[in-house]
Amino acid sequence: MEDSKISLETHYTLNNGYKIPKVGLGTFDMKSVDEVYTAIVECGYRHIDTANYYFNEDIIGEALQKVYKETDLKREDLFITSKIWGHQKKDVKGALNASLEKLQTDYLDLYLIHWPVAYEEDENGKKVPLKIPNHVVWAEMEKLVNEGLIKSIGVSNFNVQTLLDMLAYCEIKPVCNQIELHPYLVQDELVKFMKDNDIIPVAYCPLIRAGLEERNGPKDVFELEVIQDLAKKYDKTPGQILLNWGLQRGHVVIPKSSKKSRLIENLACSSFTLDFEDVAKLSELDCNWRCCSSKRYDFCFNYDIFC
């Protein structure tokens, strides 16, 4: 358990000394300049999480230019994350430059390997494994840090084995691992390993809701009695309870929403502190259920890369 005051702070310090806001804006499916602008200017988000795969870096870039033009916010006031996709690993610097151009910025605060797998398409358009190991990709990313194009580098969807391998060859340690984390998927062993090695857990899908109905998942966590009871106890919403659970475990959380009221609500999740007993109570909901199972994705070739 982290110090009881952790949720009242706004940032974590990464292993390279840079700071990352604890609550970020997940932008998957965000396609509107106004939506991104509203999240930053009217709701107060300073940590923007995107990726090549989200196909919205250009939208975010336009929104950022509007922010700089119409407010007092500057580039250095924001923390911008993007990610390299599997087929881009043949040209890491080219992939980064493409993201920088779309985002209309000279540097990224954080650049991630989105998945530990890589692929290319054969002559029939079928995805096949791309034979580029992650140590080659990582070495190219380290060069980009040394060139000043990226402040921090990290990974996403890595397990203990892939992290152990990386720690054996890296010159620059990954600052974070962005993984699915919520009370239905606690991942205690992986989180412990990351903390033991000073790698910050960044939680995607922290509100769990994606895929519950169409994949016959467990009950909507918002409807659980334990969540309803805690919402009443702390006078907070179910979403804020879930997000604060992540903060108390030392996660960065990157929820996403298209509603302004929900965006404001999510960002306010750090304004209180769940008791240790309540954090433990929520962790007992763990049933190893994933919103994002790798077996669903053809770029993982229908294998469970998390096993």
Secondary structure, 3 states (H helix, E strand, C coil): CCCCCHHHCCEEECCCCCEEECECEECCCCCCHHHHHHHHHCCCCCEEECCHHHCCHHHHHHHHHHHHHHCCCCHHHCEEEEEECHHHHHCHHHHHHHHHHHHCCCCEEEEEECCCCCEEECCCCCEEECCCCHHHHHHHHHHHHHCCCEEEEEEECCCHHHHHHHHHHCCCCCCEEEEECECCECCHHHHHHHHHCCCEEEEECCCCCCCCCCCCCCCCHHHCHHHHHHHHHHCCCHHHHHHHHHHHCCCEECCCCCCHHHHHHHHHHHCCCCCHHHHHHHHCCCCCCCCCCHHHCHHHCCCCCCC
